[in-house]
Amino acid sequence: MHAMRFDGSSPTLCAVELDDPVAGPGQLLIDVAACGVCRTDLHVVDGELAHPKRPVIPGHEVVGRVAAIGAGVEGFATGERVGVPWLGHTCGRCRYCTSGRENLCDAPGFTGYTLDGGYATRMTADSRFCLHLPSRYPDFDAAPLLCAGLIGYRALKMAGDAKRIGIYGFGAAAHIVAQVARHEGRTVYAFTRPGDAAAQALALQLGASWAGSSGEPPPDELDAALIFAPAGALVPAALGAVAKGGVVVCGGIHMSDIPAFPYALLWGERRIVSVANLTRADGAEFMARAEGIVLRLRTRVYALDDANDALSDLRAGRVSGAAVLRMDG
């Protein structure tokens, strides 16, 4: 199989030819059709996440077809389209797994980080963590649902019944969750990098009531803020925009240090929370929701061998919506 692999020697991926993996007990062998390029992949290659598997094949927004089925697998058929998300394995025994919080498992496996992922023409995955995908989305559109969509959806759930939602960092996750929020009757305000006219225009096209830079005040107080940009300075900025009793949800796996801020910004029963990973229940629930909403996905497609270009464009803020790799050349 052909793959793009990270060995830790430099912040770039190398093209490699490897033997095809074999589906072991409980696993699916998957012919990969598309894989989203997530900011988490960027954190891996930039050394911002500690202790990745080395070498590792990144990618955890994987869409493909089942090529072979290992012993003991139930619920999947050869040729079926499946998705492989970030959460690839849990221990099933720790206090988090046994209390419905497997996203906080003490001994997890993460696709494209501690387990080989989808920047490859073939991969294996634990069938228990693979997802059935909504049929209305073609492969390139379905890929971002598997992390950008899922993490955005979990972040929105953490906002509770907040009606006025501010979204900081209008990239892959934001452009999906904004549509979910609008479908639920919420008002969306989009905050982008200063001068990012393309992201602001996209936000307005997708139903945001207002779009501006992260340094601007919104036209109304927010009930909740969802932060997807990995910039800690946005936390006090969002607190300053959130009404009393509101919540600031940090949706990224990595963020730069949060600067000191006056207690007055937090007072008034405002809260700061983080999103950590996802559960299989999140996956099933969101895919069912996506089947019924008709999400408009903005994707920029790259060849697998151009994965470094995709990461560079994401790093520089040149991707509007989501970047996706194709495996067919």
Backbone bond lengths (Angstrom), bond angles and torsions (degrees), N, CA, C in turn:
res aa  C-N    CA-C-N  psi(-1)  N-CA   C-N-CA  omega(-1)  CA-C   N-CA-C  phi
1 M - - - 1.464 - - 1.528 109.36 -
2 H 1.314 115.28 158.37 1.457 122.06 178.70 1.527 108.58 -102.67
3 A 1.326 116.81 138.96 1.461 120.15 -177.20 1.515 110.40 -150.22
4 M 1.330 115.36 159.20 1.458 123.41 169.17 1.522 106.65 -108.90
5 R 1.338 116.18 121.35 1.462 120.90 -169.71 1.512 111.00 -123.86
6 F 1.330 115.38 146.72 1.464 122.91 177.70 1.524 108.84 -109.00
7 D 1.361 115.80 124.27 1.467 117.86 -178.96 1.516 112.97 -110.96
8 G 1.337 118.00 -0.98 1.451 121.50 176.71 1.505 115.08 88.41
9 S 1.322 118.66 -4.93 1.467 120.41 -177.79 1.526 112.08 -78.81
10 S 1.336 117.53 -21.68 1.460 122.47 177.64 1.519 107.63 -158.74
11 P 1.337 118.16 161.60 1.476 120.27 -178.75 1.526 112.48 -80.31
12 T 1.321 116.21 42.04 1.456 121.37 175.69 1.517 109.15 -135.71
13 L 1.322 115.33 161.26 1.451 121.87 178.99 1.525 109.72 -99.24
14 C 1.315 115.93 153.05 1.460 121.84 178.36 1.525 109.65 -116.75
15 A 1.339 116.00 138.58 1.460 120.97 175.32 1.522 109.20 -74.92
16 V 1.329 116.52 132.53 1.465 121.16 -179.22 1.528 109.89 -138.51
17 E 1.325 116.02 153.22 1.457 123.25 171.61 1.530 107.31 -108.79
18 L 1.314 116.61 123.82 1.456 122.10 -175.75 1.525 110.01 -127.74
19 D 1.326 115.58 158.63 1.464 119.42 172.82 1.525 109.40 -63.80
20 D 1.321 116.40 146.11 1.460 119.92 176.59 1.529 109.74 -61.53
21 P 1.320 117.70 136.91 1.468 119.36 174.42 1.522 110.31 -70.64
22 V 1.303 115.75 164.12 1.468 122.12 -179.21 1.526 108.40 -121.50
23 A 1.309 116.41 134.11 1.465 120.37 179.33 1.522 110.18 -69.87
24 G 1.331 116.17 116.58 1.451 120.96 175.66 1.516 110.76 -86.96
25 P 1.335 117.35 -176.22 1.467 120.21 178.26 1.525 111.06 -54.37
26 G 1.325 116.04 130.73 1.460 121.14 178.31 1.511 115.39 80.10
27 Q 1.335 116.77 0.16 1.459 119.79 -175.38 1.530 112.84 -107.25
28 L 1.345 113.78 160.01 1.457 122.45 169.49 1.519 108.39 -111.02
29 L 1.332 116.91 139.57 1.456 122.04 166.26 1.526 106.03 -94.51
30 I 1.333 116.67 127.62 1.456 121.49 -170.86 1.519 110.30 -123.26
31 D 1.331 115.85 128.89 1.458 121.58 167.79 1.524 107.17 -82.46
32 V 1.323 116.48 110.81 1.462 120.85 -174.26 1.527 109.80 -76.90
33 A 1.331 115.91 132.72 1.463 121.88 176.80 1.525 110.98 -103.35
34 A 1.329 117.12 -37.47 1.461 121.85 -177.49 1.518 108.97 -154.53
35 C 1.335 115.13 151.44 1.469 120.11 176.30 1.515 108.71 -144.60
36 G 1.311 116.62 124.39 1.453 120.67 177.13 1.519 111.19 -67.75
37 V 1.330 115.28 151.88 1.464 122.84 176.00 1.520 106.73 -104.93
38 C 1.317 115.48 111.89 1.461 122.20 -172.77 1.531 110.20 -105.05
39 R 1.322 115.77 154.55 1.464 119.14 176.67 1.525 111.33 -60.45
40 T 1.326 117.68 -27.37 1.465 119.47 175.91 1.522 110.92 -61.85
41 D 1.337 117.93 -37.38 1.462 120.59 175.45 1.523 110.13 -59.35
42 L 1.314 115.55 -39.29 1.460 120.74 178.18 1.525 110.69 -64.77
43 H 1.327 117.08 -41.00 1.469 120.25 177.88 1.529 110.76 -62.77
44 V 1.342 117.18 -34.35 1.466 120.44 178.59 1.524 110.13 -65.70
45 V 1.333 117.41 -52.00 1.461 119.50 -175.01 1.531 112.06 -73.96
46 D 1.308 118.48 -22.52 1.464 121.40 177.30 1.527 112.66 -87.73
47 G 1.324 117.29 2.43 1.460 121.40 176.10 1.509 114.39 75.01
48 E 1.336 117.69 20.24 1.461 120.65 -178.19 1.523 112.65 -90.15
49 L 1.325 117.24 -8.95 1.453 122.06 173.00 1.523 108.19 -115.87
50 A 1.301 115.52 127.72 1.461 120.52 -174.51 1.532 111.37 -78.96
51 H 1.327 114.33 149.17 1.465 123.98 168.03 1.534 115.27 60.77
52 P 1.325 118.11 47.88 1.462 117.61 170.45 1.522 109.87 -70.88
53 K 1.312 116.49 157.60 1.466 120.65 168.37 1.528 107.26 -59.94
54 R 1.326 117.47 136.87 1.464 120.39 177.34 1.518 110.06 -132.86
55 P 1.326 117.00 129.51 1.471 126.03 -10.72 1.524 110.75 -69.87
56 V 1.335 114.86 158.25 1.455 119.94 -179.96 1.530 109.20 -136.47
57 I 1.313 116.02 144.05 1.459 122.11 171.00 1.525 106.56 -93.71
58 P 1.339 118.48 113.99 1.470 120.03 -178.15 1.524 111.81 -71.30
59 G 1.339 114.74 179.05 1.447 121.55 172.62 1.506 113.98 109.07
60 H 1.332 116.77 117.47 1.466 120.54 -178.38 1.532 112.03 -137.31
61 E 1.317 116.62 23.91 1.464 121.56 171.37 1.540 106.08 -123.81
62 V 1.320 115.12 69.02 1.461 122.18 -164.53 1.523 110.83 -101.52
63 V 1.331 115.85 130.00 1.462 122.12 173.44 1.527 107.72 -121.32
64 G 1.315 116.40 128.90 1.455 119.53 179.60 1.506 111.91 -161.56
65 R 1.317 116.00 -174.28 1.456 122.64 178.51 1.520 110.27 -116.80
66 V 1.309 115.72 143.25 1.458 121.35 -178.77 1.526 109.23 -69.80
67 A 1.336 115.48 119.40 1.468 121.66 179.49 1.518 111.89 -95.29
68 A 1.321 117.25 -32.22 1.467 121.92 179.46 1.519 108.34 -157.14
69 I 1.321 115.21 156.25 1.460 121.77 -174.56 1.519 109.32 -125.43
70 G 1.343 115.76 127.69 1.454 120.56 178.46 1.515 112.44 -77.80
71 A 1.318 114.92 168.86 1.468 120.90 -178.76 1.529 110.35 -61.06
72 G 1.332 114.87 139.66 1.451 120.50 173.79 1.518 115.70 84.01
73 V 1.328 118.14 1.62 1.466 121.03 -179.20 1.523 109.81 -78.97
74 E 1.318 115.92 136.13 1.455 121.66 176.44 1.522 109.24 -127.60
75 G 1.326 116.09 149.20 1.460 120.64 172.27 1.506 115.97 90.06
76 F 1.329 118.59 3.33 1.466 121.84 178.97 1.521 109.08 -134.23
77 A 1.337 115.02 151.77 1.463 121.02 -179.72 1.518 109.77 -128.47
78 T 1.318 116.75 150.50 1.460 121.47 176.25 1.535 109.49 -58.32
79 G 1.334 115.61 134.75 1.453 121.52 -178.79 1.505 114.69 90.27
80 E 1.328 118.01 -12.61 1.469 121.69 -179.27 1.526 110.85 -71.87
81 R 1.337 116.18 142.66 1.461 120.00 175.28 1.528 109.71 -79.81
82 V 1.335 116.29 135.11 1.457 121.34 -178.27 1.526 109.57 -137.17
83 G 1.322 115.24 162.90 1.450 121.63 174.40 1.513 110.44 -120.36
84 V 1.332 115.83 144.41 1.463 121.60 177.30 1.520 107.82 -118.60
85 P 1.332 118.94 116.59 1.455 122.41 -178.13 1.528 112.58 -95.74
86 W 1.324 114.90 -174.51 1.467 123.50 -178.51 1.529 111.93 -59.97
87 L 1.329 118.18 -49.56 1.458 120.38 -178.50 1.519 108.78 -75.07
88 G 1.334 116.25 111.05 1.455 121.25 -174.26 1.509 115.04 -108.05
89 H 1.335 117.00 -12.64 1.464 120.32 -177.37 1.522 108.24 -169.71
90 T 1.312 117.10 146.42 1.460 122.19 169.44 1.525 108.43 -136.96
91 C 1.331 115.68 162.12 1.464 119.18 -176.52 1.524 111.80 -75.60
92 G 1.343 117.54 -29.62 1.456 121.35 -179.27 1.513 114.83 76.15
93 R 1.345 117.32 1.36 1.464 120.39 -173.76 1.521 113.99 -121.82
94 C 1.322 117.97 -24.57 1.466 119.55 -174.64 1.532 110.53 -71.47
95 R 1.319 116.57 170.93 1.472 120.25 -175.39 1.519 112.18 -65.50
96 Y 1.332 116.79 -22.32 1.456 119.12 178.13 1.531 110.60 -78.50
97 C 1.314 116.40 -45.29 1.465 119.71 178.77 1.526 111.91 -62.09
98 T 1.323 117.11 -37.06 1.464 120.28 -175.96 1.523 112.69 -84.15
99 S 1.345 116.97 1.08 1.470 119.58 178.50 1.527 111.58 -123.17
100 G 1.340 115.85 24.42 1.456 119.78 175.94 1.511 114.69 76.50
101 R 1.343 117.15 18.93 1.467 121.35 -178.28 1.526 110.44 -124.44
102 E 1.326 115.97 51.38 1.456 119.34 -175.89 1.523 112.41 -64.15
103 N 1.316 118.22 -18.45 1.471 120.82 175.79 1.525 111.88 -63.21
104 L 1.335 117.30 -18.14 1.468 122.21 179.57 1.525 112.21 -105.94
105 C 1.311 117.41 15.34 1.473 122.70 -176.61 1.529 111.61 -47.33
106 D 1.340 115.31 141.85 1.466 121.23 179.64 1.522 113.31 -75.54
107 A 1.326 118.19 -19.62 1.467 120.93 -178.42 1.528 109.51 -137.42
108 P 1.325 117.52 64.60 1.463 120.13 -175.57 1.523 112.16 -86.94
109 G 1.330 114.79 168.80 1.454 122.07 168.09 1.514 108.38 -123.18
110 F 1.331 117.28 134.27 1.450 121.44 -176.62 1.526 110.47 -118.03
111 T 1.314 115.37 127.52 1.461 122.20 -178.92 1.526 110.22 -62.74
112 G 1.333 116.10 129.49 1.452 120.97 178.43 1.514 114.33 78.16
113 Y 1.324 117.48 8.13 1.474 121.76 -179.44 1.528 110.37 -134.04
114 T 1.317 117.22 -61.12 1.465 120.35 173.21 1.526 111.37 -107.26
115 L 1.318 116.86 -8.53 1.462 124.03 174.17 1.524 107.56 -126.96
116 D 1.324 117.67 145.63 1.458 119.14 177.97 1.524 110.45 -63.22
117 G 1.344 114.68 140.58 1.445 120.77 -173.50 1.513 114.38 -113.46
118 G 1.342 114.76 -147.70 1.443 121.83 -164.69 1.503 118.23 -102.31
119 Y 1.343 119.10 11.23 1.461 119.58 172.14 1.528 108.00 -81.57
120 A 1.322 115.59 57.47 1.464 121.88 -173.74 1.519 108.91 -160.56
121 T 1.302 115.84 159.66 1.462 119.71 179.66 1.521 112.42 -77.38
122 R 1.355 117.05 -21.38 1.460 121.35 176.45 1.519 109.83 -142.83
123 M 1.322 116.02 151.23 1.459 120.63 175.80 1.525 108.65 -156.56
124 T 1.326 115.31 164.11 1.456 120.89 171.30 1.526 108.37 -113.19
125 A 1.334 115.72 154.43 1.459 120.85 179.28 1.519 109.28 -152.11
126 D 1.315 115.49 149.77 1.460 122.34 174.89 1.527 107.75 -65.30
127 S 1.307 116.90 118.83 1.464 120.61 -174.42 1.523 112.32 -61.13
128 R 1.328 117.19 -27.41 1.465 119.81 -176.89 1.527 111.83 -67.01
129 F 1.332 116.22 -18.59 1.461 119.72 -177.58 1.532 112.42 -110.03
130 C 1.331 116.56 3.19 1.464 120.18 175.71 1.522 109.69 -83.24
131 L 1.318 115.32 153.63 1.458 120.72 -173.66 1.525 111.28 -118.63
132 H 1.317 115.47 144.39 1.461 121.59 168.00 1.531 107.48 -79.37
133 L 1.325 116.72 136.41 1.459 121.18 -171.53 1.519 111.40 -105.19
134 P 1.335 116.79 147.32 1.468 119.40 176.29 1.522 111.20 -63.71
135 S 1.309 115.25 134.32 1.464 120.26 -171.44 1.522 113.27 -71.79
136 R 1.318 118.65 -19.66 1.463 120.10 -173.68 1.528 113.59 -72.25
137 Y 1.346 118.27 -14.18 1.459 120.49 -175.27 1.525 111.45 -105.31
138 P 1.333 118.13 127.52 1.467 119.83 173.36 1.527 110.43 -66.44
139 D 1.319 116.29 168.48 1.463 121.20 -171.33 1.532 113.11 -53.40
140 F 1.337 117.88 -47.61 1.461 120.13 -175.67 1.521 111.85 -66.32
141 D 1.330 117.76 -30.66 1.456 120.60 177.40 1.525 111.78 -80.76
142 A 1.333 116.64 -31.83 1.468 119.94 -179.23 1.525 111.72 -70.09
143 A 1.342 118.05 -31.40 1.465 120.66 -174.59 1.529 113.09 -56.35
144 P 1.340 120.72 -49.81 1.469 118.86 -178.47 1.524 114.27 -64.53
145 L 1.322 117.64 -18.84 1.464 119.38 177.68 1.527 111.37 -62.05
146 L 1.339 116.94 -25.45 1.455 121.42 -169.17 1.521 114.68 -79.50
147 C 1.321 118.44 -9.65 1.468 120.68 170.56 1.519 110.09 -142.72
148 A 1.332 116.83 -57.06 1.459 119.52 177.69 1.524 109.91 -53.67
149 G 1.318 116.65 -45.75 1.453 120.30 178.92 1.511 113.19 -69.13
150 L 1.329 115.73 -47.43 1.461 120.01 -176.22 1.527 112.74 -66.08
151 I 1.323 117.28 -45.70 1.456 119.78 -179.24 1.524 110.72 -68.64
152 G 1.345 116.11 -39.05 1.457 118.78 175.77 1.516 111.78 -61.00
153 Y 1.319 115.97 -41.10 1.464 120.32 -179.99 1.525 110.91 -65.71
154 R 1.340 117.26 -42.02 1.465 119.25 178.32 1.529 110.61 -64.96
155 A 1.342 116.42 -38.27 1.462 120.06 176.98 1.525 111.03 -62.87
156 L 1.321 116.92 -41.53 1.463 120.52 179.03 1.526 110.65 -64.87
157 K 1.319 117.48 -38.68 1.465 119.65 177.34 1.527 110.87 -62.48
158 M 1.335 116.71 -34.90 1.463 119.71 178.56 1.526 112.21 -68.80
159 A 1.327 116.39 -18.06 1.465 120.19 176.15 1.518 112.18 -78.25
160 G 1.331 117.50 -5.17 1.452 120.63 178.24 1.524 111.36 64.14
161 D 1.325 115.95 -136.54 1.460 120.14 -177.27 1.531 112.61 -96.36
162 A 1.330 117.34 21.73 1.466 121.78 179.98 1.525 110.61 -52.95
163 K 1.311 116.00 133.23 1.461 120.78 -177.08 1.524 112.68 -93.88
164 R 1.323 117.45 -32.01 1.465 121.05 -178.45 1.525 107.72 -110.01
165 I 1.334 115.68 109.18 1.457 121.91 -172.25 1.528 110.05 -110.45
166 G 1.326 116.60 125.00 1.455 121.58 171.61 1.517 109.39 -99.57
167 I 1.333 117.15 132.74 1.464 121.45 179.55 1.516 108.21 -117.29
168 Y 1.338 116.42 119.07 1.464 122.81 -178.13 1.523 109.01 -103.03
169 G 1.340 115.58 118.50 1.454 121.42 -176.51 1.512 109.01 93.16
170 F 1.338 117.03 93.19 1.457 119.01 -172.49 1.530 110.24 -98.21
171 G 1.349 114.16 74.70 1.455 121.32 178.23 1.511 111.03 -111.36
172 A 1.335 116.29 -141.54 1.460 121.94 -173.13 1.526 112.33 -60.82
173 A 1.337 117.12 -51.21 1.466 119.63 -178.52 1.521 111.05 -65.28
174 A 1.326 116.19 -44.70 1.461 120.19 -175.70 1.513 112.22 -63.20
175 H 1.334 117.46 -39.16 1.460 118.03 -175.02 1.527 111.62 -71.33
176 I 1.342 116.98 -17.94 1.459 120.41 173.90 1.520 110.93 -87.89
177 V 1.326 117.19 -49.17 1.459 119.57 -175.06 1.524 111.91 -67.90
178 A 1.323 117.37 -27.09 1.466 119.39 176.13 1.524 110.44 -60.60
179 Q 1.333 116.21 -39.13 1.454 119.76 -179.84 1.528 111.75 -70.97
180 V 1.334 116.55 -37.58 1.459 120.08 176.32 1.530 109.70 -63.43
181 A 1.334 116.52 -44.39 1.467 120.46 180.00 1.521 111.18 -62.14
182 R 1.309 117.37 -42.77 1.464 120.39 178.72 1.527 110.36 -65.07
183 H 1.317 117.06 -39.23 1.468 120.68 177.53 1.523 110.84 -60.18
184 E 1.327 116.77 -31.79 1.467 121.66 -180.00 1.525 112.24 -85.95
185 G 1.319 117.86 4.37 1.455 121.34 176.90 1.515 115.12 84.50
186 R 1.325 117.47 15.49 1.464 120.94 178.65 1.526 110.38 -89.21
187 T 1.322 116.02 156.81 1.456 122.32 175.30 1.521 108.42 -94.46
188 V 1.326 116.74 133.56 1.460 121.86 -174.72 1.523 110.27 -115.86
189 Y 1.324 115.40 132.30 1.464 123.38 173.00 1.522 107.32 -118.52
190 A 1.326 117.48 129.03 1.465 121.89 -174.88 1.522 111.05 -108.52
191 F 1.331 115.73 131.48 1.462 122.48 178.60 1.528 108.51 -116.46
192 T 1.321 117.15 127.74 1.460 121.76 -176.33 1.528 110.25 -124.71
193 R 1.319 115.87 176.34 1.460 119.58 169.52 1.530 108.81 -58.71
194 P 1.333 117.72 144.73 1.469 119.17 176.85 1.525 111.02 -54.55
195 G 1.311 115.80 130.50 1.455 120.58 176.98 1.507 115.82 83.73
196 D 1.334 118.69 1.34 1.462 120.60 -178.91 1.524 109.46 -82.69
197 A 1.312 114.88 78.05 1.465 120.50 -176.20 1.519 111.80 -64.42
198 A 1.352 117.45 -34.31 1.466 120.41 -178.37 1.525 110.58 -64.21
199 A 1.332 117.58 -45.54 1.465 120.74 179.85 1.520 110.81 -66.05
200 Q 1.322 117.15 -38.64 1.461 120.25 178.78 1.522 111.01 -65.44
201 A 1.340 116.09 -41.30 1.462 119.59 178.19 1.526 110.93 -63.95
202 L 1.341 116.78 -41.47 1.462 120.49 178.61 1.528 110.36 -61.66
203 A 1.334 116.98 -43.12 1.459 120.79 179.88 1.525 111.22 -58.82
204 L 1.320 116.69 -44.43 1.458 120.41 179.72 1.527 111.05 -66.64
205 Q 1.326 117.32 -37.41 1.467 121.02 177.87 1.522 111.22 -62.89
206 L 1.330 116.32 -31.78 1.459 121.06 -176.20 1.524 112.78 -93.53
207 G 1.326 117.04 10.43 1.460 119.66 171.00 1.502 117.23 108.09
208 A 1.348 118.70 1.07 1.459 119.34 176.46 1.528 110.18 -63.35
209 S 1.320 116.68 141.76 1.463 121.32 179.00 1.518 112.18 -80.33
210 W 1.312 116.24 -20.35 1.469 121.99 -178.33 1.513 107.84 -156.02
211 A 1.315 117.20 146.74 1.464 122.40 174.76 1.515 108.87 -142.35
212 G 1.331 115.86 132.87 1.457 120.83 -179.98 1.507 109.98 -159.07
213 S 1.308 116.64 -172.90 1.465 120.56 -178.97 1.519 110.16 -81.61
214 S 1.334 115.11 160.43 1.465 120.68 -177.49 1.520 112.34 -65.79
215 G 1.331 117.65 -15.11 1.460 120.21 177.94 1.509 114.16 -89.49
216 E 1.316 117.16 -4.76 1.462 121.26 -178.47 1.524 110.86 -93.72
217 P 1.344 117.32 146.91 1.464 119.12 172.90 1.523 109.96 -77.78
218 P 1.342 118.40 142.76 1.462 120.05 176.04 1.526 109.82 -71.62
219 P 1.316 118.02 164.35 1.468 119.96 -179.10 1.520 113.88 -71.96
220 D 1.312 117.45 -8.96 1.464 121.37 180.00 1.523 108.13 -148.81
221 E 1.337 116.58 159.29 1.461 119.51 174.95 1.530 109.72 -64.41
222 L 1.322 115.29 148.23 1.455 121.25 177.28 1.522 110.50 -94.85
223 D 1.311 116.35 146.71 1.460 120.83 170.38 1.526 110.93 -89.03
224 A 1.336 116.12 -24.70 1.464 121.10 177.45 1.514 108.63 -155.83
225 A 1.321 115.34 150.86 1.459 121.83 174.94 1.518 108.41 -125.92
226 L 1.322 116.58 133.07 1.461 122.73 175.63 1.514 107.49 -110.24
227 I 1.336 116.92 121.85 1.459 121.32 -177.37 1.522 109.02 -108.29
228 F 1.338 116.08 117.41 1.461 121.20 177.30 1.521 111.98 -109.68
229 A 1.319 118.51 -19.64 1.461 121.30 175.46 1.524 108.73 -72.80
230 P 1.349 119.03 140.58 1.470 121.15 -174.49 1.527 113.17 -84.25
231 A 1.313 117.24 41.57 1.466 122.55 -174.94 1.515 109.97 -113.19
232 G 1.337 116.87 110.26 1.458 121.31 -177.73 1.515 113.94 -59.76
233 A 1.330 117.73 -27.05 1.465 120.86 -179.88 1.520 112.52 -63.86
234 L 1.335 116.78 -17.75 1.459 119.49 179.27 1.525 112.38 -74.05
235 V 1.328 118.01 -19.58 1.469 119.96 -178.25 1.523 111.10 -64.35
236 P 1.347 120.34 -54.76 1.463 117.74 176.43 1.522 113.24 -63.35
237 A 1.333 117.11 -32.01 1.467 119.35 177.15 1.524 110.22 -62.97
238 A 1.320 116.37 -43.53 1.461 120.07 179.21 1.526 111.58 -67.92
239 L 1.322 117.28 -39.51 1.462 120.09 176.58 1.526 110.72 -58.09
240 G 1.328 115.92 -38.91 1.458 119.88 179.66 1.517 113.27 -67.65
241 A 1.336 116.84 -20.03 1.460 121.27 -179.14 1.525 113.05 -97.32
242 V 1.340 116.57 -12.30 1.462 121.29 -175.01 1.523 110.43 -91.39
243 A 1.319 115.48 137.21 1.458 121.36 178.63 1.532 111.01 -70.79
244 K 1.319 116.09 165.46 1.465 120.66 175.87 1.533 109.81 -55.86
245 G 1.329 115.23 138.42 1.456 120.79 -178.40 1.512 113.71 82.47
246 G 1.335 117.37 1.00 1.458 121.22 -177.70 1.512 112.92 -84.65
247 V 1.329 115.59 174.41 1.452 121.36 -176.17 1.522 109.84 -132.66
248 V 1.339 115.22 142.52 1.460 122.56 172.44 1.529 106.91 -110.15
249 V 1.323 116.44 119.06 1.465 122.20 -176.92 1.522 108.81 -106.55
250 C 1.320 116.86 120.63 1.469 122.38 178.55 1.525 107.83 -94.32
251 G 1.336 116.41 113.16 1.447 120.69 -170.10 1.512 115.73 -95.31
252 G 1.325 118.75 -4.51 1.458 120.70 -176.28 1.515 112.96 -93.32
253 I 1.333 116.13 159.41 1.464 120.67 175.94 1.518 111.15 -82.05
254 H 1.335 116.83 -19.13 1.464 122.07 179.38 1.519 108.46 -138.34
255 M 1.329 116.02 143.28 1.457 121.34 177.25 1.514 107.98 -149.12
256 S 1.316 117.13 145.01 1.462 119.93 174.03 1.531 108.87 -65.29
257 D 1.323 116.54 165.43 1.461 120.20 -175.15 1.529 111.54 -58.99
258 I 1.327 114.09 139.89 1.464 120.09 176.52 1.528 108.08 -81.36
259 P 1.332 118.37 124.16 1.466 119.40 -179.40 1.523 111.59 -71.21
260 A 1.323 115.33 159.84 1.466 120.33 176.23 1.524 109.73 -60.37
261 F 1.325 115.22 145.07 1.459 119.59 177.64 1.528 108.72 -145.50
262 P 1.320 117.23 156.00 1.469 120.07 -177.75 1.524 111.29 -68.59
263 Y 1.309 114.89 144.44 1.463 120.59 -179.55 1.527 111.86 -58.08
264 A 1.314 116.99 -26.50 1.466 120.40 -179.31 1.531 111.88 -58.31
265 L 1.342 117.51 -28.64 1.464 119.92 178.54 1.530 111.73 -68.36
266 L 1.329 116.26 -30.67 1.460 121.00 -178.00 1.524 111.75 -90.78
267 W 1.292 116.21 -28.86 1.468 120.87 -176.46 1.535 110.00 -59.04
268 G 1.308 115.88 161.89 1.451 120.00 -176.63 1.520 111.73 88.91
269 E 1.336 115.38 24.91 1.467 122.95 177.75 1.525 113.19 59.96
270 R 1.326 114.96 31.88 1.460 118.94 168.70 1.528 108.29 -76.21
271 R 1.321 116.55 154.41 1.467 121.06 -176.85 1.522 110.20 -133.71
272 I 1.347 115.03 151.43 1.461 122.47 171.08 1.523 107.11 -120.69
273 V 1.325 116.95 126.09 1.465 121.02 179.00 1.526 108.72 -133.50
274 S 1.330 115.89 161.85 1.467 120.57 176.67 1.519 109.66 -120.62
275 V 1.320 114.08 155.53 1.466 121.59 173.11 1.522 107.71 -100.98
276 A 1.318 117.18 130.06 1.460 121.20 178.53 1.521 109.55 -122.07
277 N 1.335 115.95 105.82 1.460 121.43 171.47 1.533 111.72 64.21
278 L 1.300 117.93 -145.82 1.458 123.31 -178.42 1.508 108.32 -157.32
279 T 1.315 115.91 167.05 1.462 121.26 171.98 1.527 108.64 -113.07
280 R 1.328 115.29 164.01 1.458 118.54 176.26 1.525 111.01 -63.63
281 A 1.330 116.22 -31.63 1.468 119.36 176.56 1.520 110.57 -64.09
282 D 1.335 117.55 -39.68 1.470 120.67 174.88 1.521 110.00 -56.74
283 G 1.345 115.98 -45.02 1.449 120.53 -176.89 1.518 112.21 -61.53
284 A 1.320 116.92 -48.87 1.461 120.67 -179.19 1.526 111.05 -63.88
285 E 1.330 116.08 -41.41 1.461 120.71 -178.48 1.526 111.39 -66.06
286 F 1.327 116.57 -44.63 1.463 119.05 -178.03 1.522 111.73 -69.27
287 M 1.328 118.23 -39.94 1.460 119.48 179.68 1.522 110.94 -63.67
288 A 1.327 117.32 -36.67 1.464 119.80 175.51 1.528 110.57 -65.63
289 R 1.322 116.75 -39.03 1.466 120.89 178.31 1.526 110.13 -65.78
290 A 1.326 117.21 -43.07 1.465 121.05 -178.70 1.524 111.78 -64.80
291 E 1.325 117.17 -29.96 1.464 120.31 177.92 1.526 111.45 -63.20
292 G 1.337 116.06 -30.46 1.453 119.26 -174.61 1.510 116.35 -100.78
293 I 1.339 118.29 -6.17 1.465 119.88 -173.35 1.527 113.19 -95.05
294 V 1.289 119.63 -31.55 1.464 125.24 -171.90 1.534 109.31 66.28
295 L 1.302 115.47 68.35 1.461 121.63 178.75 1.524 109.99 -73.53
296 R 1.330 115.76 141.19 1.464 120.95 173.86 1.526 107.56 -97.15
297 L 1.320 116.74 111.73 1.458 121.94 -177.09 1.522 109.58 -98.00
298 R 1.329 115.52 128.82 1.462 121.35 174.55 1.524 107.54 -100.75
299 T 1.320 117.15 111.90 1.463 120.40 -177.66 1.522 111.02 -124.57
300 R 1.318 115.09 148.82 1.455 122.89 172.02 1.517 106.38 -119.72
301 V 1.321 116.61 119.52 1.463 121.61 -170.58 1.528 110.98 -99.91
302 Y 1.332 115.19 134.63 1.466 123.65 179.00 1.528 108.63 -124.03
303 A 1.316 117.04 151.71 1.462 121.22 170.05 1.528 109.35 -68.61
304 L 1.311 116.58 152.68 1.463 120.94 179.28 1.520 111.18 -53.71
305 D 1.329 118.07 -44.13 1.461 120.55 -178.26 1.525 112.75 -68.01
306 D 1.316 117.97 -11.10 1.466 122.22 177.49 1.525 111.66 -99.09
307 A 1.335 116.88 21.01 1.465 120.17 -178.58 1.526 112.15 -58.68
308 N 1.337 118.09 -36.10 1.462 119.39 178.32 1.526 111.58 -64.57
309 D 1.333 116.98 -35.46 1.461 120.21 176.46 1.529 110.25 -65.53
310 A 1.324 116.25 -40.68 1.465 119.85 178.51 1.521 110.93 -62.28
311 L 1.332 116.65 -43.40 1.465 120.14 178.50 1.527 111.02 -64.63
312 S 1.317 117.35 -40.57 1.465 120.89 178.96 1.524 111.08 -63.76
313 D 1.325 116.09 -42.45 1.466 119.57 179.02 1.520 110.74 -65.23
314 L 1.320 117.36 -39.20 1.459 120.79 177.82 1.523 110.29 -65.12
315 R 1.325 116.86 -43.67 1.458 121.89 179.78 1.530 111.33 -59.66
316 A 1.329 116.22 -38.73 1.467 121.41 -176.31 1.528 113.22 -88.16
317 G 1.326 117.53 0.22 1.450 120.03 179.57 1.512 114.14 75.54
318 R 1.341 116.52 25.47 1.468 119.50 -177.97 1.530 113.26 -94.10
319 V 1.323 118.02 3.03 1.467 120.91 -179.37 1.518 109.05 -101.66
320 S 1.310 116.97 122.98 1.459 122.59 175.07 1.520 107.58 -99.24
321 G 1.326 116.78 113.15 1.456 121.03 -173.54 1.506 109.88 92.05
322 A 1.342 117.37 -127.90 1.457 121.55 -174.48 1.524 111.16 -124.43
323 A 1.335 116.31 143.08 1.454 122.47 172.97 1.525 108.85 -93.53
324 V 1.329 116.13 140.35 1.460 121.62 -178.18 1.528 108.97 -138.46
325 L 1.342 116.01 136.98 1.459 121.93 174.87 1.515 110.42 -93.12
326 R 1.319 116.01 140.75 1.462 121.10 173.41 1.528 108.11 -108.07
327 M 1.322 115.98 147.15 1.462 120.63 -174.03 1.526 113.16 -100.53
328 D 1.323 118.20 -3.55 1.470 120.51 -172.73 1.517 112.74 -95.30
329 G 1.329 118.09 30.16 1.454 121.12 175.74 1.502 113.74 99.83
